[in-house]
Structures are given as structure tokens and as C-alpha cells.
Amino acid sequence: MDNTGTKVKRDTKKGKRLHKKRILLVALVALASSVLIHNLTQFSNHRAASIHQSQIKLGAFEVIEPTIKYGFVLDTFQVDKKLVNENEFISDILTAYKVDYMDIEYMVKEYKDIFDVRTLRAGKPYTVLTADTTSSADYFIYEPSVYNYIVFDFKNKTVKNVERPIETRIETASGIIETSLWNTMVDNGLSYGLTAKMEDALAWSVDFHYIQKDDRFKLIYERHYIDGEPVGVGEIKGAYYKNYDNEYYAFYFENERHNGFYDLEARPMKKAFLKSPVKYSRISSGYNLRRFHPILKRRKAHLGTDYAAPRGTPIRAVADGVVVRKGYTKGNGNFIKIKHDKVYQTQYLHMNSFAKGVNTGVHVKQGQTIGYVGSTGLATGPHVCFRFWKNGKQVNHLRENLPPPEPMPEADIPKFNIIRDSVKLELDKIQFKSFKSVVKKQEVTRDSTLTTNP
Ligand SMILES: [Zn+2]
């Protein structure tokens, strides 16, 4: 049961490229047909139903189908299913089942590359199978995650790691913003993981700090299932977002040379600069030449943009570059300055602490964590004061026309267009789901996507 089916197997470092190629293939096949998503869903419902039919009545006789798990017919064993206790070692568990201590020691040593017994964790489930209860146990099965399990076979003195087959289904989601993106996703039963992936797909065209009531979105994405249970979100294949009268599409495209999200005209969604240095933050004070300073109690130009976020939130480099300054001043607190090219530099103030290894002269990548939100220096609360320098002058980065990213090579565009057309067709078919959510005070304060100026 565990190794059957035409299922997409789990990522392993080696198999990841193959896995991605398979997913791409699955996606292509799925999206080429306008009815397949429907069929897939029906197929999965059908499959789920058949799993529960383990008892089938045939006339007067009740035919009980065998219970098969971990590749064993469990009915022929005494099955003990338990959780690992605090400070419990594998030898503690197994000697209680009369397993020979020398055998345990031999298997632990011989198969330490397959399973390191020091990784046994309290609270994780295990199953012991014993064919003859007057004798020692036959198998010990430990489940470190939903993705795999470890089988100790005491008859053959072997240990193996079994990866559970992952089924990837293509699913859709949609929503209309009532209060915040986060609340809308929760109201629609969508996960934090999917919200984050949607933000990643659209982050360069939609400024999630300025989303509004009645904004709407649609998504086509991969969802991973094990034994019919959802275990995680895969790649977003296509995303749509509408705010005011602006519509944005993002399509995932990948080949040997590059991968990422592209718009309707095959332009990369990713820009040379991220819109903000902190995810899920809000702008607490914008770039303002005539701002009244809350601590100094006088007018002083605010040449940066303040992003309020909880203390310890990661601060990201908005573009590739080299750290040119790292230090502390009374006003700035802990700060970092990055040089991106001849024209642009960015600066991040009031950090609680710096990220490991980010020192002067070090090269950083776009999106890399360089430090953590704090309130060191002249600051009333935890935030990042983000400063954007162009040719040595501080400018409002939200008003800048920043350089465009590298375009997709001409040769790839026909292939992209095929994917774009099929994904767009599916996106356009999705009906919006609207939820009138009961807004609780608590949820509103937790909301970090609305923009307010205190
Ligand atoms: Zn500031």
C-alpha cells in the first residue's frame, strides 16, 4: 500500500529536480484540459470513499478486508501503538518487548546512516508488531513525520526508511477582502503557508501594505496529500489579484535556466528591489519632509519609511548588494547600510540585533535576513526605519521608478505562453467566495496588513 500508485514522491535533496519536473509535467497535463481539475477532485473523492469501505457485506457473510499499514497485514500481529515518552531511549522501549539488547545495539550501529536513534523525539508515535506474544517483538515502526517512517525488522536485523508517497492535487482558492488578507484567508479555510506563498508570487506588483476592502484574489496551487490527508502546500501555479481597477496575473514558469513568476507579457514579477524590508509589517510613518518628531517634539524631515513589526521579526535585504556599514549610533541604534550598485544604497535602522555572518564587506542576496526588528537608538517602539539612497541622496523609495529586472529570453516565450494561456483560462473560471466575517476586536489588532498612521 505504501509504495503503490502513480503518485509524486516526496522531495529529497537528490530527487528535488526530478520532483519539480514531474510536478511541472503534472501541472501541464492538468491544465491542458479544462475539465481535468474537476475530474481530479471527483477522482479523489471517489478514492477517499473507497478507503472507508473496509467492511463489505456479502449476503450473510461479513467479509473483512485486511488492515494493511506500513506494508504489513496488521491483523496477524499484536499491535501496540504508543508515543515516545520524555527521556525514553530506543533500548528502553524495545527491551520491554523482549528484544535482545545485543541485537538492538548491532542494528543501531549498523544502520546509523538510515536512522540516528538520537533523533527519537518525545511525543512521536511508534508501533510495535509482535506475531507471537510469548516471544520477542518482530517489528518496531517509528514515525518521525507524516512524510516517512522507520522500520526495525528484528528477524532480518535490518532497518529501513520508508518515504510515504505524496499525492499532488491541483486546487483552487479565492476570496474577497473584508478586513485583511489574513482574516480573509482564515475565513476561507486557507492556510498561513498559502497566504505567504501568494504574497511571494505577487509581492512585486501588489503592495500588501495597501490592500483594501473588496480587493479580490484567485489562486491555482498544488496541495500535497498523504493517505488522503492534506499535509502541505506546494507551488502556486497561477495567481490573480484585483485592487481598485488594477488586475494582476502571476504565472509560475520553470525550465533549466530559471524559475519564478511572470506576468501576462512574460515579464518577471520579481523586481530588482523588494517593496519592503519586513514581511507582514505596516507603515507606521512614511517619508515626509515636514514630520513632527514624536521624541524630539519638533518638526524634522523624515527621510525614511518606518515599518512597524514585532520585535525579532526578520529584516530582509531589499536587493542583492554588499554591506558597506554595520554599527551603532545614538540616533540610528543598530543599523546596516547596503550598497546595491553605483546608484542605489539602502539603510536599515533600530535593529534589535544583526543576523549571523552579516558583516561589513559581506555580499547579501535579495530577501536574505540581515537583522531583526527592535527599537535601539531613537525609537518609540519596535520598527525598522528604512532609508533609500539614490546617487547619495535619500529619496522616497515608494515613489521611485526602479530599474527593471532581467527579461525572459525570447526562446522561452512560446513555451511560457502555452502555460500562461491554460492557467489563465482556469483562473478566469474560478468564482469568488465571499465571507461576511464577524470581526472581533482581537483579530483586528492582530491584523498587520492594514495601513494606519498612529
Ligand atoms: Zn524612520
Residues whose N, C-alpha, C, O or C-beta is under 5 A from the ligand:
A	BS01	ZN	G304 T305 D306 C385
